[in-house]
Amino acid sequence: MYRRVASRLRALRARSCTGESARFASSSSGSGGIFGWLTGKRSVPLPPLDIPLPGVILPPPLPDHVEPGKTKITTLSNGVKVASETSTTPAASIGLYINSCSIYETPLSSGATHLLELMAFKSTRNRSYFRIVR
């Protein structure tokens, strides 16, 4: 290994003085790439990634700062608070937050939080976990 490196360094020094470019196994030789020996064809060099392709229109750049959306909070007559945001995307999302935890349970409502967790994130007799999540 040492001899190979030393011979490459000598060749590089000799060619850099004469102005020739050194070609080693690691440089592109135009032999067809990795599978050139299998297909028998030469590989076509790809254009550099920093030059745009002809006929391709680039989109305008995004602004540096985007103003966050305004959240509108309304309270329904039964006390449920609804937070809404306007969105330009064709998707909708719903989130449900409940002030429920074992700390809020009374002896009469003991286990309600556990039941809610099972119903929200597990399967039922008629609906599988996959169908609920989907």
The first five atom37 places (N, CA, C, CB, O) and aatype in JSON, in Angstrom:
{
  "aatype": [12, 18, 1, 1, 19, 0, 15, 1, 10, 1, 0, 10, 1, 0, 1, 15, 4, 16, 7, 6, 15, 0, 1, 13, 0, 15, 15, 15, 15, 7, 15, 7, 7, 9, 13, 7, 17, 10, 16, 7, 11, 1, 15, 19, 14, 10, 14, 14, 10, 3, 9, 14, 10, 14, 7, 19, 9, 10, 14, 14, 14, 10, 14, 3, 8, 19, 6, 14, 7, 11, 16, 11, 9, 16, 16, 10, 15, 2, 7, 19, 11, 19, 0, 15, 6, 16, 15, 16, 16, 14, 0, 0, 15, 9, 7, 10, 18, 9, 2, 15, 4, 15, 9, 18, 6, 16, 14, 10, 15, 15, 7, 0, 16, 8, 10, 10, 6, 10, 12, 0, 13, 11, 15, 16, 1, 2, 1, 15, 18, 13, 1, 9, 19, 1],
  "atom_mask": [
    [1, 1, 1, 1, 1],
    [1, 1, 1, 1, 1],
    [1, 1, 1, 1, 1],
    [1, 1, 1, 1, 1],
    [1, 1, 1, 1, 1],
    [1, 1, 1, 1, 1],
    [1, 1, 1, 1, 1],
    [1, 1, 1, 1, 1],
    [1, 1, 1, 1, 1],
    [1, 1, 1, 1, 1],
    [1, 1, 1, 1, 1],
    [1, 1, 1, 1, 1],
    [1, 1, 1, 1, 1],
    [1, 1, 1, 1, 1],
    [1, 1, 1, 1, 1],
    [1, 1, 1, 1, 1],
    [1, 1, 1, 1, 1],
    [1, 1, 1, 1, 1],
    [1, 1, 1, 0, 1],
    [1, 1, 1, 1, 1],
    [1, 1, 1, 1, 1],
    [1, 1, 1, 1, 1],
    [1, 1, 1, 1, 1],
    [1, 1, 1, 1, 1],
    [1, 1, 1, 1, 1],
    [1, 1, 1, 1, 1],
    [1, 1, 1, 1, 1],
    [1, 1, 1, 1, 1],
    [1, 1, 1, 1, 1],
    [1, 1, 1, 0, 1],
    [1, 1, 1, 1, 1],
    [1, 1, 1, 0, 1],
    [1, 1, 1, 0, 1],
    [1, 1, 1, 1, 1],
    [1, 1, 1, 1, 1],
    [1, 1, 1, 0, 1],
    [1, 1, 1, 1, 1],
    [1, 1, 1, 1, 1],
    [1, 1, 1, 1, 1],
    [1, 1, 1, 0, 1],
    [1, 1, 1, 1, 1],
    [1, 1, 1, 1, 1],
    [1, 1, 1, 1, 1],
    [1, 1, 1, 1, 1],
    [1, 1, 1, 1, 1],
    [1, 1, 1, 1, 1],
    [1, 1, 1, 1, 1],
    [1, 1, 1, 1, 1],
    [1, 1, 1, 1, 1],
    [1, 1, 1, 1, 1],
    [1, 1, 1, 1, 1],
    [1, 1, 1, 1, 1],
    [1, 1, 1, 1, 1],
    [1, 1, 1, 1, 1],
    [1, 1, 1, 0, 1],
    [1, 1, 1, 1, 1],
    [1, 1, 1, 1, 1],
    [1, 1, 1, 1, 1],
    [1, 1, 1, 1, 1],
    [1, 1, 1, 1, 1],
    [1, 1, 1, 1, 1],
    [1, 1, 1, 1, 1],
    [1, 1, 1, 1, 1],
    [1, 1, 1, 1, 1],
    [1, 1, 1, 1, 1],
    [1, 1, 1, 1, 1],
    [1, 1, 1, 1, 1],
    [1, 1, 1, 1, 1],
    [1, 1, 1, 0, 1],
    [1, 1, 1, 1, 1],
    [1, 1, 1, 1, 1],
    [1, 1, 1, 1, 1],
    [1, 1, 1, 1, 1],
    [1, 1, 1, 1, 1],
    [1, 1, 1, 1, 1],
    [1, 1, 1, 1, 1],
    [1, 1, 1, 1, 1],
    [1, 1, 1, 1, 1],
    [1, 1, 1, 0, 1],
    [1, 1, 1, 1, 1],
    [1, 1, 1, 1, 1],
    [1, 1, 1, 1, 1],
    [1, 1, 1, 1, 1],
    [1, 1, 1, 1, 1],
    [1, 1, 1, 1, 1],
    [1, 1, 1, 1, 1],
    [1, 1, 1, 1, 1],
    [1, 1, 1, 1, 1],
    [1, 1, 1, 1, 1],
    [1, 1, 1, 1, 1],
    [1, 1, 1, 1, 1],
    [1, 1, 1, 1, 1],
    [1, 1, 1, 1, 1],
    [1, 1, 1, 1, 1],
    [1, 1, 1, 0, 1],
    [1, 1, 1, 1, 1],
    [1, 1, 1, 1, 1],
    [1, 1, 1, 1, 1],
    [1, 1, 1, 1, 1],
    [1, 1, 1, 1, 1],
    [1, 1, 1, 1, 1],
    [1, 1, 1, 1, 1],
    [1, 1, 1, 1, 1],
    [1, 1, 1, 1, 1],
    [1, 1, 1, 1, 1],
    [1, 1, 1, 1, 1],
    [1, 1, 1, 1, 1],
    [1, 1, 1, 1, 1],
    [1, 1, 1, 1, 1],
    [1, 1, 1, 1, 1],
    [1, 1, 1, 0, 1],
    [1, 1, 1, 1, 1],
    [1, 1, 1, 1, 1],
    [1, 1, 1, 1, 1],
    [1, 1, 1, 1, 1],
    [1, 1, 1, 1, 1],
    [1, 1, 1, 1, 1],
    [1, 1, 1, 1, 1],
    [1, 1, 1, 1, 1],
    [1, 1, 1, 1, 1],
    [1, 1, 1, 1, 1],
    [1, 1, 1, 1, 1],
    [1, 1, 1, 1, 1],
    [1, 1, 1, 1, 1],
    [1, 1, 1, 1, 1],
    [1, 1, 1, 1, 1],
    [1, 1, 1, 1, 1],
    [1, 1, 1, 1, 1],
    [1, 1, 1, 1, 1],
    [1, 1, 1, 1, 1],
    [1, 1, 1, 1, 1],
    [1, 1, 1, 1, 1],
    [1, 1, 1, 1, 1],
    [1, 1, 1, 1, 1]
  ],
  "atom_positions": [
    [[0.83, -1.19, 0.0], [0.0, 0.0, 0.0], [0.87, 1.25, 0.0], [-0.94, 0.0, 1.21], [0.58, 2.23, -0.7]],
    [[1.94, 1.22, 0.78], [2.82, 2.38, 0.85], [3.47, 2.64, -0.51], [3.91, 2.17, 1.92], [3.58, 3.79, -0.94]],
    [[3.88, 1.56, -1.2], [4.51, 1.73, -2.51], [3.54, 2.32, -3.52], [5.05, 0.39, -3.02], [3.92, 3.15, -4.34]],
    [[2.28, 1.88, -3.46], [1.28, 2.38, -4.4], [1.06, 3.88, -4.19], [-0.05, 1.62, -4.23], [0.99, 4.64, -5.15]],
    [[0.96, 4.31, -2.94], [0.76, 5.72, -2.64], [1.98, 6.53, -3.06], [0.48, 5.93, -1.14], [1.85, 7.61, -3.64]],
    [[3.15, 6.01, -2.79], [4.38, 6.72, -3.16], [4.49, 6.86, -4.67], [5.61, 5.99, -2.6], [4.89, 7.91, -5.16]],
    [[4.14, 5.8, -5.42], [4.24, 5.9, -6.88], [3.21, 6.87, -7.44], [4.05, 4.52, -7.53], [3.48, 7.57, -8.41]],
    [[2.04, 6.94, -6.84], [1.04, 7.9, -7.3], [1.47, 9.33, -7.01], [-0.32, 7.61, -6.63], [1.25, 10.23, -7.82]],
    [[2.09, 9.54, -5.85], [2.58, 10.88, -5.53], [3.68, 11.3, -6.49], [3.1, 10.92, -4.09], [3.71, 12.45, -6.93]],
    [[4.6, 10.37, -6.84], [5.65, 10.69, -7.8], [5.06, 11.02, -9.16], [6.64, 9.53, -7.92], [5.49, 11.97, -9.81]],
    [[4.07, 10.25, -9.58], [3.44, 10.5, -10.88], [2.7, 11.83, -10.87], [2.47, 9.35, -11.24], [2.7, 12.55, -11.86]],
    [[2.08, 12.14, -9.77], [1.35, 13.41, -9.66], [2.31, 14.59, -9.71], [0.53, 13.45, -8.37], [2.03, 15.59, -10.37]],
    [[3.44, 14.48, -9.03], [4.43, 15.55, -9.06], [5.0, 15.72, -10.47], [5.56, 15.27, -8.07], [5.18, 16.84, -10.94]],
    [[5.27, 14.62, -11.13], [5.85, 14.68, -12.47], [4.87, 15.29, -13.46], [6.29, 13.29, -12.94], [5.27, 16.09, -14.3]],
    [[3.63, 14.93, -13.38], [2.64, 15.43, -14.34], [2.21, 16.85, -14.03], [1.42, 14.52, -14.35], [1.85, 17.6, -14.94]],
    [[2.25, 17.23, -12.75], [1.88, 18.61, -12.43], [2.93, 19.59, -12.94], [1.69, 18.79, -10.92], [2.61, 20.74, -13.25]],
    [[4.16, 19.15, -13.03], [5.21, 20.02, -13.57], [5.07, 20.18, -15.07], [6.6, 19.47, -13.22], [5.36, 21.25, -15.61]],
    [[4.64, 19.11, -15.77], [4.52, 19.18, -17.23], [3.17, 19.71, -17.67], [4.74, 17.81, -17.84], [2.99, 20.01, -18.85]],
    [[2.21, 19.83, -16.76], [0.89, 20.37, -17.11], [-0.11, 19.3, -17.5], [0.0, 0.0, 0.0], [-1.25, 19.63, -17.83]],
    [[0.27, 18.02, -17.47], [-0.67, 16.95, -17.79], [-1.56, 16.68, -16.59], [0.07, 15.67, -18.22], [-1.19, 16.97, -15.46]],
    [[-2.72, 16.12, -16.86], [-3.6, 15.74, -15.75], [-3.37, 14.28, -15.43], [-5.09, 16.01, -16.08], [-3.29, 13.44, -16.33]],
    [[-3.27, 13.98, -14.17], [-3.06, 12.6, -13.73], [-4.39, 11.86, -13.72], [-2.41, 12.56, -12.34], [-5.41, 12.4, -13.29]],
    [[-4.36, 10.59, -14.2], [-5.58, 9.78, -14.21], [-5.3, 8.52, -13.41], [-6.04, 9.44, -15.68], [-4.42, 7.72, -13.75]],
    [[-6.06, 8.35, -12.35], [-5.94, 7.17, -11.53], [-7.26, 6.42, -11.57], [-5.56, 7.53, -10.08], [-8.19, 6.83, -12.26]],
    [[-7.33, 5.33, -10.84], [-8.55, 4.52, -10.83], [-9.71, 5.27, -10.22], [-8.32, 3.22, -10.07], [-10.87, 4.99, -10.55]],
    [[-9.44, 6.23, -9.34], [-10.52, 6.95, -8.69], [-11.07, 8.07, -9.55], [-10.05, 7.5, -7.38], [-12.16, 8.56, -9.28]],
    [[-10.33, 8.5, -10.58], [-10.84, 9.58, -11.43], [-11.71, 8.99, -12.52], [-9.69, 10.39, -12.03], [-11.64, 7.79, -12.81]],
    [[-12.53, 9.83, -13.14], [-13.45, 9.34, -14.16], [-12.67, 9.02, -15.42], [-14.57, 10.37, -14.45], [-11.97, 9.88, -15.96]],
    [[-12.78, 7.79, -15.89], [-12.04, 7.38, -17.06], [-12.93, 7.21, -18.27], [-11.31, 6.09, -16.78], [-12.43, 6.93, -19.36]],
    [[-14.25, 7.38, -18.12], [-15.15, 7.24, -19.25], [-15.3, 5.81, -19.7], [0.0, 0.0, 0.0], [-15.66, 5.55, -20.85]],
    [[-15.04, 4.86, -18.81], [-15.09, 3.45, -19.19], [-16.48, 2.87, -19.1], [-14.16, 2.66, -18.33], [-16.64, 1.67, -19.35]],
    [[-17.47, 3.65, -18.75], [-18.82, 3.1, -18.67], [-19.34, 3.05, -17.26], [0.0, 0.0, 0.0], [-20.43, 2.51, -17.03]],
    [[-18.63, 3.58, -16.32], [-19.12, 3.61, -14.95], [-18.99, 2.27, -14.26], [0.0, 0.0, 0.0], [-18.16, 1.44, -14.63]],
    [[-19.79, 2.07, -13.25], [-19.71, 0.86, -12.44], [-20.09, -0.38, -13.23], [-20.6, 0.99, -11.21], [-19.44, -1.41, -13.13]],
    [[-21.16, -0.27, -14.03], [-21.65, -1.43, -14.76], [-21.22, -1.42, -16.22], [-23.16, -1.49, -14.68], [-21.8, -2.13, -17.04]],
    [[-20.22, -0.62, -16.56], [-19.75, -0.57, -17.94], [-19.2, -1.89, -18.41], [0.0, 0.0, 0.0], [-19.38, -2.25, -19.58]],
    [[-18.55, -2.63, -17.55], [-18.02, -3.93, -17.92], [-19.13, -4.93, -18.21], [-17.12, -4.46, -16.83], [-18.94, -5.88, -18.97]],
    [[-20.31, -4.72, -17.6], [-21.42, -5.64, -17.8], [-22.21, -5.3, -19.05], [-22.34, -5.61, -16.59], [-22.57, -6.2, -19.82]],
    [[-22.49, -4.03, -19.27], [-23.31, -3.63, -20.41], [-22.49, -3.39, -21.66], [-24.09, -2.39, -20.08], [-23.02, -3.48, -22.76]],
    [[-21.21, -3.1, -21.52], [-20.37, -2.83, -22.67], [-20.58, -1.45, -23.25], [0.0, 0.0, 0.0], [-20.07, -1.15, -24.33]],
    [[-21.31, -0.59, -22.56], [-21.58, 0.75, -23.05], [-20.79, 1.77, -22.24], [-23.09, 1.07, -22.99], [-20.37, 1.52, -21.11]],
    [[-20.62, 2.92, -22.85], [-19.96, 4.03, -22.15], [-21.02, 4.86, -21.45], [-19.12, 4.9, -23.13], [-22.13, 5.0, -21.96]],
    [[-20.68, 5.39, -20.32], [-21.64, 6.22, -19.59], [-21.63, 7.64, -20.14], [-21.32, 6.22, -18.08], [-20.59, 8.15, -20.58]],
    [[-22.79, 8.27, -20.11], [-22.92, 9.65, -20.54], [-22.68, 10.54, -19.33], [-24.33, 9.93, -21.19], [-23.31, 10.35, -18.29]],
    [[-21.77, 11.5, -19.44], [-21.52, 12.36, -18.27], [-22.75, 13.2, -17.94], [-20.3, 13.27, -18.52], [-23.4, 13.73, -18.84]],
    [[-23.06, 13.3, -16.67], [-24.2, 14.09, -16.22], [-23.81, 15.55, -16.1], [-24.74, 13.56, -14.88], [-22.66, 15.86, -15.8]],
    [[-24.77, 16.46, -16.34], [-24.43, 17.88, -16.18], [-24.23, 18.21, -14.71], [-25.54, 18.78, -16.78], [-24.77, 17.53, -13.84]],
    [[-23.45, 19.24, -14.41], [-23.25, 19.63, -13.02], [-24.56, 20.07, -12.38], [-22.21, 20.75, -12.91], [-25.45, 20.56, -13.06]],
    [[-24.67, 19.89, -11.07], [-25.91, 20.21, -10.37], [-26.11, 21.7, -10.14], [-25.93, 19.5, -9.05], [-27.22, 22.11, -9.81]],
    [[-25.08, 22.51, -10.3], [-25.24, 23.94, -10.07], [-25.63, 24.71, -11.33], [-23.96, 24.52, -9.52], [-25.82, 25.92, -11.28]],
    [[-25.76, 24.03, -12.46], [-26.19, 24.67, -13.71], [-27.62, 24.22, -14.01], [-25.23, 24.3, -14.91], [-27.87, 23.02, -14.08]],
    [[-28.57, 25.17, -14.18], [-29.96, 24.76, -14.44], [-30.09, 24.09, -15.8], [-30.89, 25.98, -14.37], [-29.38, 24.42, -16.75]],
    [[-31.02, 23.14, -15.89], [-31.27, 22.44, -17.14], [-32.02, 23.35, -18.1], [-32.06, 21.15, -16.89], [-32.83, 24.17, -17.66]],
    [[-31.78, 23.23, -19.4], [-32.5, 24.08, -20.35], [-33.97, 23.7, -20.39], [-31.87, 23.97, -21.76], [-34.32, 22.52, -20.41]],
    [[-34.84, 24.7, -20.41], [-36.28, 24.47, -20.49], [-36.95, 24.29, -19.14], [0.0, 0.0, 0.0], [-38.17, 24.19, -19.08]],
    [[-36.19, 24.26, -18.06], [-36.77, 24.09, -16.72], [-36.88, 25.47, -16.07], [-35.9, 23.13, -15.84], [-35.89, 26.18, -15.92]],
    [[-38.1, 25.83, -15.7], [-38.34, 27.13, -15.06], [-38.28, 26.94, -13.55], [-39.71, 27.73, -15.5], [-39.01, 26.13, -12.99]],
    [[-37.41, 27.68, -12.92], [-37.26, 27.58, -11.47], [-38.36, 28.37, -10.77], [-35.87, 28.08, -11.02], [-38.71, 29.46, -11.23]],
    [[-38.91, 27.85, -9.67], [-39.93, 28.6, -8.93], [-39.29, 29.77, -8.21], [-40.67, 27.69, -7.92], [-38.08, 29.76, -7.95]],
    [[-40.08, 30.79, -7.87], [-39.5, 31.93, -7.15], [-39.07, 31.5, -5.75], [-40.51, 33.1, -7.06], [-39.68, 30.61, -5.16]],
    [[-38.03, 32.12, -5.21], [-37.57, 31.74, -3.87], [-38.59, 32.12, -2.81], [-36.22, 32.39, -3.56], [-39.37, 33.06, -2.98]],
    [[-38.57, 31.37, -1.72], [-39.47, 31.65, -0.6], [-38.98, 32.88, 0.17], [-39.57, 30.43, 0.34], [-37.78, 33.15, 0.21]],
    [[-39.9, 33.62, 0.78], [-39.46, 34.77, 1.57], [-38.71, 34.31, 2.82], [-40.67, 35.66, 1.96], [-38.88, 33.18, 3.29]],
    [[-37.9, 35.21, 3.35], [-37.11, 34.88, 4.54], [-37.97, 34.72, 5.78], [-36.06, 35.94, 4.78], [-37.67, 33.89, 6.64]],
    [[-39.05, 35.49, 5.88], [-39.9, 35.43, 7.06], [-41.36, 35.32, 6.62], [-39.69, 36.67, 7.97], [-41.82, 36.1, 5.78]],
    [[-42.06, 34.37, 7.18], [-43.48, 34.19, 6.88], [-44.26, 34.49, 8.15], [-43.78, 32.74, 6.36], [-43.95, 33.95, 9.21]],
    [[-45.24, 35.34, 8.05], [-46.07, 35.71, 9.21], [-46.9, 34.51, 9.62], [-46.98, 36.93, 8.88], [-47.58, 33.91, 8.78]],
    [[-46.88, 34.12, 10.91], [-47.7, 32.99, 11.35], [-49.18, 33.3, 11.2], [-47.37, 32.62, 12.8], [-49.6, 34.46, 11.27]],
    [[-49.96, 32.24, 11.01], [-51.4, 32.41, 10.84], [-52.08, 32.88, 12.12], [0.0, 0.0, 0.0], [-51.6, 32.6, 13.23]],
    [[-53.17, 33.58, 11.96], [-53.93, 34.07, 13.11], [-54.84, 32.96, 13.62], [-54.76, 35.34, 12.74], [-55.53, 32.31, 12.83]],
    [[-54.83, 32.73, 14.91], [-55.68, 31.73, 15.53], [-56.89, 32.41, 16.12], [-54.92, 30.92, 16.6], [-56.77, 33.36, 16.9]],
    [[-58.06, 31.93, 15.75], [-59.32, 32.5, 16.25], [-59.9, 31.5, 17.25], [-60.33, 32.8, 15.08], [-60.18, 30.35, 16.9]],
    [[-60.09, 31.94, 18.49], [-60.64, 31.08, 19.53], [-62.05, 31.52, 19.84], [-59.75, 31.1, 20.82], [-62.29, 32.68, 20.2]],
    [[-62.99, 30.59, 19.7], [-64.4, 30.87, 20.01], [-64.87, 29.87, 21.04], [-65.29, 30.81, 18.73], [-64.37, 28.74, 21.1]],
    [[-65.83, 30.27, 21.85], [-66.42, 29.39, 22.86], [-67.87, 29.12, 22.5], [-66.31, 30.02, 24.28], [-68.65, 30.05, 22.29]],
    [[-68.22, 27.85, 22.42], [-69.59, 27.46, 22.1], [-70.48, 27.62, 23.33], [-69.64, 26.01, 21.58], [-69.99, 27.86, 24.44]],
    [[-71.78, 27.47, 23.14], [-72.73, 27.66, 24.25], [-72.58, 26.59, 25.33], [-74.15, 27.65, 23.72], [-72.93, 26.83, 26.48]],
    [[-72.07, 25.41, 24.97], [-71.89, 24.35, 25.96], [-70.52, 24.42, 26.64], [-72.07, 22.99, 25.32], [-70.19, 23.54, 27.44]],
    [[-69.71, 25.45, 26.34], [-68.43, 25.63, 27.01], [-67.24, 25.08, 26.25], [0.0, 0.0, 0.0], [-66.1, 25.23, 26.7]],
    [[-67.46, 24.46, 25.11], [-66.36, 23.91, 24.32], [-65.66, 25.06, 23.59], [-66.86, 22.83, 23.31], [-66.3, 25.87, 22.93]],
    [[-64.34, 25.1, 23.72], [-63.56, 26.13, 23.02], [-63.06, 25.55, 21.7], [-62.36, 26.62, 23.91], [-62.56, 24.43, 21.65]],
    [[-63.21, 26.34, 20.63], [-62.78, 25.93, 19.29], [-61.72, 26.9, 18.82], [-63.99, 25.87, 18.3], [-61.95, 28.11, 18.79]],
    [[-60.56, 26.37, 18.45], [-59.48, 27.19, 17.89], [-59.42, 26.91, 16.4], [-58.1, 26.89, 18.58], [-59.27, 25.76, 15.99]],
    [[-59.53, 27.95, 15.56], [-59.52, 27.79, 14.11], [-58.43, 28.64, 13.5], [-60.88, 28.15, 13.51], [-58.13, 29.74, 13.97]],
    [[-57.84, 28.1, 12.44], [-56.83, 28.82, 11.67], [-57.16, 28.67, 10.19], [-55.39, 28.3, 11.97], [-57.6, 27.61, 9.75]],
    [[-56.95, 29.73, 9.43], [-57.16, 29.63, 7.99], [-55.92, 29.0, 7.36], [-57.45, 31.03, 7.36], [-54.79, 29.27, 7.78]],
    [[-56.16, 28.17, 6.37], [-55.07, 27.48, 5.7], [-55.33, 27.46, 4.2], [-54.91, 26.04, 6.24], [-56.47, 27.3, 3.77]],
    [[-54.28, 27.63, 3.42], [-54.43, 27.61, 1.97], [-54.27, 26.22, 1.39], [-53.43, 28.54, 1.34], [-54.51, 26.01, 0.2]],
    [[-53.89, 25.26, 2.21], [-53.71, 23.9, 1.71], [-55.04, 23.18, 1.68], [-52.7, 23.13, 2.58], [-55.95, 23.52, 2.43]],
    [[-55.17, 22.18, 0.81], [-56.44, 21.45, 0.72], [-56.57, 20.34, 1.76], [-56.58, 20.86, -0.66], [-57.29, 19.36, 1.52]],
    [[-55.91, 20.47, 2.89], [-55.98, 19.46, 3.93], [-56.56, 20.08, 5.19], [-54.59, 18.85, 4.21], [-56.45, 21.28, 5.42]],
    [[-57.18, 19.24, 5.99], [-57.74, 19.7, 7.26], [-57.22, 18.8, 8.37], [-59.31, 19.7, 7.23], [-56.93, 17.63, 8.15]],
    [[-57.12, 19.36, 9.56], [-56.72, 18.56, 10.71], [-57.58, 18.95, 11.9], [-55.21, 18.76, 11.03], [-58.01, 20.1, 12.04]],
    [[-57.82, 17.97, 12.73], [-58.65, 18.18, 13.92], [-57.87, 17.67, 15.12], [-60.03, 17.44, 13.79], [-57.32, 16.58, 15.09]],
    [[-57.83, 18.47, 16.16], [-57.2, 18.06, 17.4], [-58.18, 18.2, 18.54], [0.0, 0.0, 0.0], [-58.96, 19.16, 18.58]],
    [[-58.16, 17.26, 19.45], [-59.09, 17.27, 20.58], [-58.28, 17.25, 21.86], [-60.08, 16.06, 20.52], [-57.49, 16.34, 22.09]],
    [[-58.46, 18.25, 22.69], [-57.77, 18.35, 23.97], [-58.82, 18.36, 25.07], [-56.88, 19.63, 24.04], [-59.75, 19.16, 25.05]],
    [[-58.65, 17.47, 26.02], [-59.62, 17.33, 27.11], [-58.88, 17.48, 28.43], [-60.37, 15.95, 27.03], [-57.85, 16.85, 28.64]],
    [[-59.41, 18.31, 29.32], [-58.84, 18.43, 30.66], [-59.27, 17.22, 31.46], [-59.3, 19.76, 31.36], [-60.12, 17.29, 32.35]],
    [[-58.67, 16.12, 31.13], [-59.02, 14.88, 31.8], [-57.74, 14.17, 32.17], [-59.93, 13.99, 30.91], [-56.82, 14.05, 31.37]],
    [[-57.7, 13.73, 33.35], [-56.55, 13.02, 33.86], [-57.01, 12.37, 35.16], [-55.29, 13.98, 34.09], [-58.05, 12.73, 35.7]],
    [[-56.26, 11.43, 35.65], [-56.68, 10.76, 36.88], [-56.73, 11.73, 38.06], [-55.74, 9.61, 37.2], [-57.43, 11.48, 39.04]],
    [[-56.0, 12.85, 37.96], [-56.04, 13.82, 39.05], [-57.39, 14.54, 39.12], [-54.91, 14.85, 38.88], [-57.8, 14.99, 40.19]],
    [[-58.08, 14.65, 37.97], [-59.38, 15.32, 37.92], [-60.54, 14.38, 38.23], [-59.58, 15.96, 36.56], [-61.67, 14.84, 38.4]],
    [[-60.29, 13.08, 38.3], [-61.38, 12.13, 38.51], [-61.82, 12.1, 39.97], [-60.95, 10.73, 38.08], [-61.02, 12.26, 40.89]],
    [[-63.1, 11.9, 40.14], [-63.68, 11.7, 41.48], [-63.93, 10.21, 41.65], [-65.01, 12.53, 41.66], [-63.82, 9.46, 40.68]],
    [[-64.27, 9.76, 42.85], [-64.59, 8.34, 43.0], [-65.75, 7.9, 42.1], [-64.93, 8.04, 44.46], [-65.82, 6.73, 41.72]],
    [[-66.65, 8.82, 41.76], [-67.78, 8.47, 40.9], [-67.34, 8.29, 39.44], [-68.86, 9.55, 40.99], [-67.88, 7.44, 38.74]],
    [[-66.36, 9.1, 38.99], [-65.92, 9.01, 37.59], [-64.58, 8.3, 37.45], [-65.81, 10.41, 36.99], [-63.87, 8.5, 36.46]],
    [[-64.23, 7.48, 38.41], [-62.96, 6.78, 38.38], [-62.88, 5.86, 37.16], [-62.76, 5.97, 39.69], [-63.79, 5.06, 36.92]],
    [[-61.79, 5.97, 36.41], [-61.58, 5.12, 35.23], [-62.04, 5.76, 33.93], [0.0, 0.0, 0.0], [-61.85, 5.16, 32.87]],
    [[-62.64, 6.95, 33.97], [-63.13, 7.59, 32.75], [-61.97, 7.96, 31.82], [-63.95, 8.85, 33.09], [-62.1, 7.84, 30.6]],
    [[-60.86, 8.39, 32.37], [-59.71, 8.75, 31.55], [-59.15, 7.52, 30.86], [-58.63, 9.43, 32.4], [-58.78, 7.57, 29.68]],
    [[-59.08, 6.42, 31.58], [-58.57, 5.19, 31.0], [-59.5, 4.7, 29.89], [-58.42, 4.11, 32.08], [-59.03, 4.23, 28.85]],
    [[-60.79, 4.8, 30.1], [-61.75, 4.4, 29.07], [-61.61, 5.29, 27.83], [-63.19, 4.48, 29.62], [-61.66, 4.79, 26.71]],
    [[-61.44, 6.59, 28.03], [-61.26, 7.5, 26.9], [-60.0, 7.15, 26.12], [-61.2, 8.96, 27.4], [-60.0, 7.18, 24.89]],
    [[-58.93, 6.84, 26.83], [-57.69, 6.45, 26.16], [-57.87, 5.19, 25.35], [-56.57, 6.26, 27.18], [-57.4, 5.1, 24.21]],
    [[-58.55, 4.2, 25.92], [-58.78, 2.96, 25.19], [-59.64, 3.18, 23.95], [-59.44, 1.93, 26.09], [-59.36, 2.61, 22.9]],
    [[-60.65, 4.0, 24.07], [-61.55, 4.22, 22.94], [-60.89, 5.07, 21.86], [-62.83, 4.89, 23.42], [-61.17, 4.89, 20.67]],
    [[-60.02, 5.99, 22.23], [-59.42, 6.89, 21.25], [-58.24, 6.25, 20.51], [-58.96, 8.16, 21.92], [-58.03, 6.53, 19.34]],
    [[-57.48, 5.4, 21.18], [-56.25, 4.92, 20.58], [-56.19, 3.41, 20.39], [-55.1, 5.34, 21.4], [-55.18, 2.9, 19.92]],
    [[-57.22, 2.71, 20.73], [-57.21, 1.26, 20.56], [-58.35, 0.86, 19.63], [-57.35, 0.54, 21.92], [-59.11, 1.7, 19.16]],
    [[-58.45, -0.41, 19.38], [-59.52, -0.89, 18.51], [-60.76, -1.23, 19.32], [-59.05, -2.11, 17.71], [-60.7, -1.43, 20.53]],
    [[-61.88, -1.29, 18.63], [-63.14, -1.69, 19.24], [-63.6, -2.97, 18.57], [-64.23, -0.57, 19.12], [-62.89, -3.53, 17.73]],
    [[-64.75, -3.44, 18.93], [-65.27, -4.66, 18.34], [-65.57, -4.46, 16.84], [-66.53, -5.11, 19.08], [-65.37, -5.37, 16.04]],
    [[-66.04, -3.28, 16.48], [-66.42, -3.02, 15.09], [-65.36, -2.28, 14.28], [-67.69, -2.23, 15.06], [-65.4, -2.31, 13.05]],
    [[-64.41, -1.63, 14.92], [-63.39, -0.85, 14.22], [-62.0, -1.3, 14.68], [-63.59, 0.68, 14.48], [-61.73, -1.38, 15.88]],
    [[-61.15, -1.6, 13.71], [-59.78, -1.99, 14.05], [-58.94, -0.75, 14.34], [-59.14, -2.82, 12.89], [-59.36, 0.38, 14.06]],
    [[-57.77, -0.96, 14.92], [-56.87, 0.14, 15.21], [-56.49, 0.87, 13.93], [-55.6, -0.37, 15.94], [-56.44, 2.1, 13.89]],
    [[-56.21, 0.1, 12.87], [-55.84, 0.7, 11.59], [-56.96, 1.59, 11.05], [-55.5, -0.38, 10.57], [-56.7, 2.68, 10.55]],
    [[-58.19, 1.14, 11.16], [-59.32, 1.92, 10.64], [-59.54, 3.19, 11.46], [-60.61, 1.06, 10.63], [-59.89, 4.23, 10.91]],
    [[-59.33, 3.12, 12.76], [-59.49, 4.31, 13.6], [-58.4, 5.33, 13.28], [-59.44, 3.93, 15.11], [-58.69, 6.52, 13.16]],
    [[-57.17, 4.89, 13.14], [-56.06, 5.79, 12.86], [-56.19, 6.37, 11.46], [-54.72, 5.06, 13.01], [-55.88, 7.54, 11.24]],
    [[-56.64, 5.56, 10.53], [-56.79, 6.01, 9.16], [-57.87, 7.04, 9.06], [-57.1, 4.86, 8.23], [-58.15, 7.55, 7.97]]
  ]
}
